[in-house]
Amino acid sequence: MVEFEAFFTQLNPSFFSRFQQVSIWFISLTLLTNGGVPLFLTFLTSTKDWKCLTDRCNRSLPLCDQKLTNDDWEATVSKATDTFLKGYNIACGYDEYISIVNSLYFVAFMAGISVGGALSDRYGRKKMLVMLTYTYSFVVILHAVSKTDFRVFALLHTCIGLVAGLAGILFIYQQELTVGRLRNFGSQVHNEMFSMGMLYGAFLSYYFVNFTVICIALAIPALVFNTAIWVWLPESPFWLQSNNRKEEVKETLKYIADLNSIKFDSEVKIKEMKKKGLPGGGTLRVLFTSSKSTTVAMVTLLLSWLTASYCYWGLSFNVGDLIGNLYLNQLLIALIDLINRPINFLGVERYDRKKFLRLCNVGMMITSAVCMIPYEKEIFPSFNIRKISALLGRMIADLYFSTIYLYTSEVLPTVARASGLGICSCIARIGSILSPFVILANRVSPLINFAIIFLLSAACFWFFSFMPETKGRLLPHDMEQMEDLILGRSKLVQAGNGNHHDDRELLGELSDELDENYDETKM
């Protein structure tokens, strides 16, 4: 019998196999919506730049220290910002409420993703993803019906967080449809689309005045590409195989083979995946109690996700407090993210997953330490040392977040991958929940935020000394294989020593293994 992943790789022999590219791009492009929603409230509520329209207004005084009407002043950040602030009457005295609304989004996301992972492990990746992404899109559009009642807006924003969390299985679905090196490439495209979504949300809040138009435009990418997923992509073959749905596995593999113009031999026998260690006790409990090594691994992953989320979102929300224009700062961040993707891809390939994550930890420690230096003088126009270090820190945090997604999906077993990733993302939301309050903490001292980043990064650097390298290893399917991976006993999927490999050698090895096993079944 042949290993399932070896056979699946045979059906996707090329980096540009049609099924691989369709899977990566259809799934990733739905993230233009997911990336745009969390931050657009930051742009629509900024009172950083404003001007006077009447003599009753004094620009030299703080806006909220004056008794002004909406006709006396105008927010110059964007027309949408001015309309939003005045429509909801939240220009003054609502900073704390806006931070709370942003945090509620992540609280709901935390609740949603912990449930969504368990549901997808039970009912399937595609079924849950399609249903929840449609729900997410419609709730985004419903944002527009909140009119001028900020309480309704806050409730809908929280609901969006809940459904977004439930639909957070999207990354797992993508990883289980891709093979080998393409998992790294797919991870980079996935995160690039999320970053582009953040820029998309900023673009909409800058150029469109009507809030209803902004909401509809935000929902369009998810609606369009989720429909494409529904029509063209199959259920995860890994999930089907782990649940021993043999006929559905064959149908799915045949569909993939046909799409890639490869002949499919239905008589080849594939090894079944065991569900060892999951006797009705729930996947999450087993992940933490299976063995000492898996317990340490889960603690390390949870701490890493908390660190990645706090650093990423903390520095993202901090963009409004950096010197310079709010939108230009976000454009800089988007450009940094664009540059990050090839750096991330090559770095993970060159230094391996674990080494690259530890390098990122060191980078975040250095940049956060530099940001604590009390030197405010501009080095370049609109650039001081804190802004430069914060942008570099945000760049490294993005690299770290992208890699920890990939690394976690390769450590966790198929039978508990979505549930495990769900609990990791759930813990990460604690960092996300705290991150909107960076704006308020900066008013006490900017040292608070950067000191937290430094300490979390240092802790992760130490914990990763107990973790395995996952590059070139077979994806674990059960708890026994996960423990083998952690203890260094898992099989390599590629030729050579695991540091470098050639795709043609890999294909040749797998082909030989497949032929040998096929011959055995015919004897």
Secondary structure, DSSP 8 states (H G I E B T S, - for coil): -B-HHHHHHHT--STT-HHHHHHHHHHHHTHHHHHHHHHHHHHHT--SSEEE-STT--TTS-GGGS---TTSEEE-S-HHHHHHHHHHT-SSS-HHHHHHHHHHHHHHHHHHHHHHHHHHHHH-HHHHHHHHHHHHHHHHHHGGGGTT-HHHHHHHHHHHHHHHHHGGGHHHHHHHHS-THHHHHHHHHHHHHHHHHHHHHHHHHHH---HHHHHHHHHHHHHHHHHHHHHH----HHHHHHTT-HHHHHHHHHHHHHHTT----TT--B-----TT-SSS-HHHHHHHS-HHHHHHHHHHHHHHHHHHHHHHHHHHGGGGSSS-HHHHHHHHHHHHHHHHHHHHHHHHHHHHHHHHHHHHHHHHHHHHHHTS----EEETTEEHHHHHHHHHHHHHHHHHHHHHHHHHHHS-GGGHHHHHHHHHHHHHHHHHHGGGHHHHHHH-THHHHHHHHHHHHHHHHHGGG----TTB----SHHHHHHHHTT-S-BSSSTTSS---HHHHHHHHHHHHHHHHHHHH-
